[in-house]
Amino acid sequence: MICRADTVGVFQIESRAQMSMLPRLRPRNFYDLVIEVAIVRPGPIQGNMVHPYLRRRNGEESVTYPSEALRQVLEKTLGVPLFQEQAMRIAMVAAGFSAEEADQLRRAMAAWRRHGALDTFHDKIVDGMLANGYTRQFAEQCFMQIRGFGEYGFPESHAASFALLVYASAWLKRYHPAAFCAALLNSQPMGFYAPAQIVRDAREHGVEVRAVDVNCSEWECTLEATERRSDEATKEKWGWGGPAVRLGLRQVRGLRQDHARRIEEVRRDGGPFTSIAQMHAATGLPRHAMQRLAEADAFGSLGLSRRQALWEALALPDEPSPMFPPEDQPPPQCLPLMPQRQEVAADYTTTGLSLKKHPMELLRAQMRKLKVMPACRVRETAHGAWVKVAGLVLVRQRPATASGVVFVTLEDETGIVNLVIWPKVFERFRAAATHSGLLLAEGRLQRQGEVIHVVASKLADHSDLLPGYQLMSRDFH
């Protein structure tokens, strides 16, 4: 699972950079996870440590050590310093630093926001290594690697503690995907992915997700028993059927937690609600709270459509009145159902996700006319092919270490596509790149092993194809 970068929601290894590294590093044991956590950091990247390590790990480059002393320091990372402790040990065993001087070096590495803090150590490190018989080329290379830690690198202990959390969260995702999904939803806002993507990922892995409902949902997302078992394809991938996830009332935008707790309390003491009017009278919720629930299509167990429920909620008095008991309410009106496109738009507006359809599925006919390739076909496309892709923007990233390159993740109903946007392309299409909710991109497909992305040459904002949708990406700069 980890080697496939199937890690949406997994602590520390769910980012675009980590997902690109996982198929290349292919962690096979716990210490590999320690390295995975540490290597995707500005320090190793700036110090040019990533590619040498991968080449050596894959047998493409021989591992050599200029001395036995450095072998003892660097052997477990194939001769490449990836941790702050290794940089300190190099300074001590190769450049003659005392323990106190090595600690000063550590402090300079820790002050990664102060640019140039490590430059003051250049002469002492290089001269010390020359005095101990190392070549100038190797000494300068070591200093550049150590200098990279000034851009933020991990101590090994820090990486190991993070790796333990990676292992635990990956295990939960693999063997208890429903509980994992519910826990992530209950912890929002956090991480790289919004609830819509967490739910989509869970459903793709065989988890049944059930809609918000006034007779079933608590404030938090919960687990419910289900008779359904995973099909053979899912068993092969996961091995477990498991419970269903019931979306919680916390997903309803604008609904207060105390109102949700009141719904739980009344339902626990008096049983299921039988009508909107009866629920209004029993809970004492203000009319606007009932409207939020109706807009979120949370009255399905009462046999009411979203439009019907909203009609009845709008007819409620501001406060329940004992003079007009629920049974005296006029009979409900028969209203036509909303078109599916409006239903999905309303889902996104009120809960941030839809269990009915993915918005891109509703646009597939238009996408075909535009010759847009679905995400599922990108993986089957040859390296170097010119492709046109489109989807909802999930994540935008512009790391400081990427020299202005922007990374964008798109999602359609079949999967995700990763874009690489070079600075000149970004400046040319800045508005689309930064503000689009539905982005169309044209460019060249690139493959590196199992890592696939599209290097964008053209971008276009097609958010107008989804009027009424509230689409929000997670943006990191």
C-alpha positions in Angstrom: 0.0 0.0 0.0 2.7 2.4 1.0 4.9 1.6 -2.0 2.0 2.4 -4.3 1.6 5.8 -2.6 -1.9 4.8 -1.6 -1.6 7.1 1.4 -4.3 9.7 1.4 -4.8 10.7 5.0 -1.7 8.9 6.3 0.4 11.0 8.7 3.4 12.7 7.0 3.3 10.7 3.8 0.2 12.0 2.2 1.7 15.1 0.6 2.4 15.4 -3.1 6.2 15.2 -2.5 6.0 12.2 -0.3 3.6 10.4 -2.6 6.1 11.0 -5.5 9.0 9.6 -3.3 7.2 6.5 -2.0 7.3 4.5 -5.3 10.9 5.4 -5.8 12.2 4.6 -2.3 9.7 1.7 -1.8 9.9 1.4 2.0 10.1 -2.3 3.1 10.8 -1.9 6.9 10.5 0.6 9.7 13.9 2.2 9.2 13.0 2.8 5.6 10.0 4.8 6.9 12.4 6.8 9.1 14.4 7.7 5.9 11.3 8.4 3.9 10.2 11.0 6.5 13.6 12.6 6.7 14.5 12.7 3.0 11.6 14.8 1.8 12.8 17.9 3.6 14.3 21.1 2.4 17.7 20.2 4.0 18.4 17.0 2.1 16.9 18.5 -1.1 19.0 21.6 -1.0 22.1 19.5 0.0 21.7 17.3 -3.1 21.3 14.2 -1.0 18.1 12.8 -2.4 19.1 11.5 -5.9 22.5 10.0 -4.7 20.7 8.1 -2.0 18.0 6.8 -4.4 20.7 5.8 -7.0 22.6 3.9 -4.3 19.5 2.3 -2.9 18.5 1.1 -6.4 22.0 -0.3 -7.2 22.6 2.4 -9.9 25.6 3.9 -8.0 28.3 2.2 -5.9 28.5 3.0 -2.2 32.0 4.1 -1.2 33.5 5.6 2.0 36.7 7.7 2.1 37.5 6.4 5.5 36.4 3.7 8.0 35.4 6.5 10.5 32.9 7.9 8.0 31.7 4.5 7.2 30.5 4.1 10.8 28.7 7.4 10.5 27.1 7.0 7.1 26.7 3.3 6.4 23.0 3.0 7.4 22.2 5.8 5.0 24.4 4.5 2.1 27.0 7.1 2.5 24.6 10.1 2.3 24.0 12.3 5.4 20.3 12.5 5.9 20.1 13.4 9.6 21.4 16.3 11.7 23.2 13.9 14.0 25.2 12.6 11.0 26.3 16.1 10.1 27.5 16.6 13.7 29.4 13.3 13.6 31.0 14.1 10.3 32.3 17.4 11.7 33.7 15.6 14.7 35.3 12.5 13.1 36.4 14.1 9.8 37.0 17.8 10.6 38.2 17.5 14.2 35.4 19.4 15.9 35.0 19.1 19.6 31.7 18.0 21.1 31.1 21.7 22.0 31.8 22.9 18.5 29.6 20.2 17.1 26.8 21.4 19.3 27.3 24.9 18.0 27.0 23.4 14.5 23.7 21.7 15.6 22.4 25.1 16.9 23.2 26.7 13.6 21.4 23.9 11.7 18.4 24.3 14.0 18.3 28.0 13.2 17.1 27.2 9.7 15.2 30.5 9.4 18.5 32.5 9.7 20.0 32.2 6.3 23.8 32.0 6.2 24.2 30.8 9.8 26.2 27.7 8.7 28.5 29.6 6.3 30.7 30.7 9.3 31.7 27.0 9.7 32.9 26.6 6.1 36.6 27.2 6.7 36.8 25.2 9.8 35.1 22.2 8.3 37.0 22.2 5.0 40.4 23.0 6.6 39.8 20.3 9.3 39.0 17.7 6.7 42.0 18.6 4.6 44.2 18.3 7.6 42.8 14.8 8.2 43.7 13.6 4.7 40.4 14.2 2.8 40.4 15.8 -0.6 39.2 19.3 -1.1 36.5 18.1 -3.5 35.1 15.7 -0.8 35.4 18.3 1.9 33.5 20.9 -0.1 30.9 18.3 -1.0 30.5 17.5 2.7 30.1 21.1 3.6 27.4 21.7 1.0 25.5 18.7 2.3 25.8 20.1 5.9 24.9 23.5 4.6 21.7 22.0 3.2 20.5 21.3 6.8 20.3 25.1 7.2 17.2 24.9 5.1 15.6 22.5 7.6 16.4 18.9 8.1 15.3 16.3 10.7 17.2 14.8 13.6 17.1 11.0 13.4 15.1 10.8 16.6 12.5 13.2 15.3 12.2 11.2 12.0 11.9 7.9 14.0 9.1 9.2 16.2 7.2 10.5 13.1 7.8 7.2 11.3 6.1 5.3 14.2 3.0 7.5 13.7 3.3 6.8 9.9 3.3 3.1 10.6 0.4 3.2 13.0 -1.8 5.4 10.7 -0.9 3.3 7.7 -1.9 0.1 9.6 -5.2 1.6 10.6 -5.9 2.7 7.0 -5.1 -0.8 5.7 -7.0 -2.9 8.2 -9.6 -0.6 9.6 -10.4 1.8 6.7 -13.9 2.8 7.9 -12.6 3.8 11.4 -9.7 5.6 9.8 -12.0 7.6 7.5 -14.3 8.5 10.4 -11.4 9.6 12.5 -10.0 11.8 9.8 -13.4 13.5 9.2 -13.8 14.1 12.9 -10.4 15.8 13.0 -11.0 18.3 10.2 -9.7 20.8 9.3 -6.3 19.1 9.0 -4.0 17.6 6.5 -3.8 17.9 2.7 -7.2 16.6 1.8 -10.7 18.0 2.4 -13.6 15.7 3.5 -14.7 15.1 -0.1 -11.4 13.5 -1.0 -11.2 11.5 2.3 -14.7 10.1 1.6 -13.9 9.4 -2.1 -10.7 7.5 -1.1 -12.6 5.4 1.5 -15.3 4.5 -1.0 -12.7 3.5 -3.5 -11.3 1.1 -0.9 -14.6 -0.6 -0.2 -16.0 1.5 2.6 -19.7 2.2 2.6 -20.4 5.9 3.5 -23.9 6.9 4.5 -25.4 10.3 4.3 -26.1 12.7 7.1 -29.5 11.9 8.7 -31.4 13.4 11.6 -32.4 9.9 12.8 -29.0 8.3 12.5 -26.2 10.9 12.7 -24.5 12.1 15.8 -22.3 15.2 15.9 -19.2 13.1 15.0 -19.0 10.7 12.2 -19.6 7.2 13.5 -19.5 3.5 12.5 -22.6 1.5 11.7 -22.9 -2.3 11.3 -23.4 -3.5 7.7 -24.1 -6.8 6.1 -22.3 -5.9 3.0 -18.9 -7.5 2.5 -16.1 -6.3 0.2 -16.0 -7.8 -3.3 -13.1 -10.0 -4.3 -11.1 -7.1 -5.8 -11.4 -5.1 -2.6 -10.5 -8.1 -0.5 -7.4 -8.6 -2.6 -6.5 -5.0 -1.8 -7.6 -4.7 1.8 -8.7 -8.1 3.1 -11.5 -6.7 5.3 -15.2 -5.8 4.8 -15.8 -3.7 7.9 -18.5 -1.4 9.1 -20.1 1.6 7.3 -19.3 5.2 8.1 -22.2 7.4 9.0 -21.5 11.1 8.3 -22.0 13.3 11.3 -24.0 16.4 11.8 -20.7 18.3 12.0 -20.6 18.0 8.2 -23.6 20.3 7.9 -22.3 23.8 7.4 -23.9 26.4 9.7 -25.3 23.8 12.2 -24.1 24.5 15.7 -22.8 21.7 17.9 -25.2 22.4 20.7 -28.1 22.0 18.3 -26.7 18.7 17.1 -26.3 17.5 20.7 -29.9 18.4 21.3 -31.0 16.3 18.4 -29.0 13.3 19.8 -30.5 13.8 23.3 -34.2 14.0 22.2 -33.7 11.1 19.8 -32.1 9.0 22.5 -35.0 9.6 25.0 -37.9 9.7 22.6 -37.0 7.6 19.7 -36.8 8.5 16.0 -38.4 11.6 14.6 -41.5 11.1 12.5 -41.8 14.5 10.8 -40.1 17.8 10.5 -42.9 19.5 12.6 -42.6 16.8 15.3 -38.9 17.2 15.4 -39.1 20.9 15.6 -41.6 20.7 18.5 -39.6 18.0 20.4 -36.1 19.6 20.1 -37.0 23.3 20.3 -34.4 24.0 17.6 -34.8 27.4 15.9 -36.2 27.4 12.4 -32.8 28.3 10.8 -31.2 25.2 12.2 -34.0 23.1 10.7 -33.4 24.8 7.4 -29.7 24.0 7.5 -30.6 20.3 8.0 -33.2 20.4 5.2 -30.7 22.1 2.8 -28.2 19.3 3.7 -30.8 16.7 2.7 -30.7 15.3 6.2 -34.3 14.1 6.3 -34.0 11.1 4.1 -35.2 8.6 6.8 -38.5 10.6 6.9 -39.0 9.9 3.2 -38.5 13.6 2.3 -36.5 14.9 -0.6 -34.3 17.9 -0.1 -36.8 20.2 -1.8 -39.8 18.8 0.2 -37.9 19.1 3.5 -36.8 22.6 2.8 -40.4 23.6 1.9 -41.6 22.2 5.2 -38.8 23.8 7.2 -39.5 27.2 5.7 -43.1 26.8 6.8 -42.1 26.3 10.5 -42.7 29.0 13.0 -39.7 30.8 14.4 -40.2 28.9 17.7 -42.3 25.8 18.4 -45.7 26.6 19.8 -47.8 24.4 22.0 -50.9 26.0 20.5 -50.2 24.3 17.2 -49.2 20.7 17.9 -47.4 18.9 15.0 -50.4 16.8 14.1 -52.4 19.9 13.2 -49.9 21.0 10.5 -51.3 21.1 6.9 -50.6 18.1 4.7 -47.2 18.3 2.8 -47.1 19.6 -0.7 -46.0 17.3 -3.5 -42.9 19.0 -5.1 -40.9 17.8 -8.1 -37.4 16.4 -7.3 -34.3 18.6 -7.9 -32.3 17.9 -11.1 -29.3 15.8 -10.2 -26.9 18.6 -11.0 -28.6 20.9 -8.6 -28.6 18.1 -6.0 -24.9 17.6 -6.2 -24.3 21.3 -6.1 -26.4 21.6 -3.0 -24.5 18.8 -1.4 -21.2 20.6 -2.0 -22.6 23.9 -0.7 -24.1 22.4 2.5 -21.7 19.6 3.4 -18.6 20.0 1.2 -19.1 16.6 -0.5 -21.6 14.5 -2.3 -22.4 10.8 -2.2 -24.6 11.0 -5.2 -22.2 11.9 -8.1 -18.8 13.4 -8.6 -19.3 16.9 -10.2 -17.0 15.8 -13.1 -19.1 12.8 -13.9 -22.0 15.2 -14.7 -19.6 17.1 -17.1 -18.2 14.0 -18.8 -20.0 14.6 -22.1 -18.7 18.1 -22.2 -15.2 16.9 -21.3 -15.3 14.4 -24.2 -16.2 17.3 -26.6 -13.1 19.1 -25.3 -11.0 16.0 -25.8 -10.2 15.8 -22.1 -8.8 12.5 -20.9 -10.2 11.0 -17.7 -7.7 10.5 -14.9 -7.9 6.7 -15.1 -6.5 6.8 -18.6 -3.5 8.9 -17.7 -1.8 6.0 -16.1 -2.2 4.0 -19.3 -0.7 6.7 -21.5 2.8 6.6 -22.9 5.7 8.8 -21.6 6.0 12.0 -23.6 2.4 12.0 -24.9 0.5 15.3 -25.2 -2.6 15.1 -23.0 -5.5 17.3 -21.9 -6.8 16.7 -18.4 -9.3 18.5 -16.2 -10.7 18.2 -12.7 -11.5 19.8 -9.4 -8.5 21.4 -7.8 -7.7 19.6 -4.6 -4.3 20.9 -3.6 -1.9 23.7 -4.7 1.6 23.7 -3.5 4.5 26.1 -4.1 7.4 24.9 -2.0 10.2 27.3 -1.2 12.7 24.6 -2.3 11.1 24.2 -5.8 12.4 27.4 -7.4 9.0 28.7 -8.2 7.5 25.5 -9.5 3.8 25.0 -8.6 2.3 21.6 -8.0 -1.4 21.1 -8.5 -3.5 18.0 -7.9 -6.7 17.6 -9.9 -9.5 15.1 -9.3 -12.3 13.7 -11.5 -14.7 10.8 -11.0 -12.1 8.3 -11.9 -9.1 9.4 -9.9 -6.4 12.1 -9.6 -3.9 13.8 -11.9 -0.8 15.6 -10.7 0.4 18.7 -12.6 3.8 20.4 -12.6 3.6 24.1 -13.5 6.9 25.8 -14.3 7.3 29.4 -13.3 6.8 30.9 -16.9 3.6 28.9 -17.4 2.4 29.9 -14.0 2.9 33.6 -14.7 1.2 33.3 -18.1 -1.8 31.6 -16.6 -1.7 32.9 -13.0 -5.4 33.6 -12.6 -6.4 30.1 -13.7 -3.6 28.5 -11.7 -4.4 30.3 -8.4 -8.2 30.8 -8.5 -9.7 28.0 -10.5 -12.0 25.5 -8.9 -12.2 23.4 -12.1 -9.0 23.5 -14.0 -8.2 22.3 -17.5 -4.6 21.6 -18.3 -2.7 20.6 -21.5 0.8 19.4 -21.4 3.3 16.6 -21.8 3.0 13.4 -19.7 6.1 12.4 -17.8 6.8 9.0 -16.2 9.6 8.1 -13.8 8.9 4.5 -12.7 5.5 4.6 -11.1 5.5 8.3 -10.6 3.4 10.0 -13.3 2.6 13.7 -13.8 1.6 16.2 -16.5 4.0 19.1 -17.2 1.5 21.8 -18.0 1.9 24.2 -20.9 -1.6 25.6 -21.0 -4.2 26.2 -18.3 -7.8 27.2 -18.4 -10.4 28.0 -15.7 -13.6 26.2 -16.3 -15.3 26.8 -13.0 -18.2 28.4 -14.9 -19.2 24.8 -15.9 -20.2 24.2 -12.2 -22.3 27.2 -11.3 -23.5 27.3 -7.7 -20.7 25.0 -6.4 -18.6 26.0 -3.5 -15.3 24.3 -4.4 -12.4 24.9 -2.0 -8.8 23.6 -2.5 -6.1 23.2 0.1 -3.4 25.6 -0.8 0.2 25.6 0.6 2.8 28.2 -0.2 
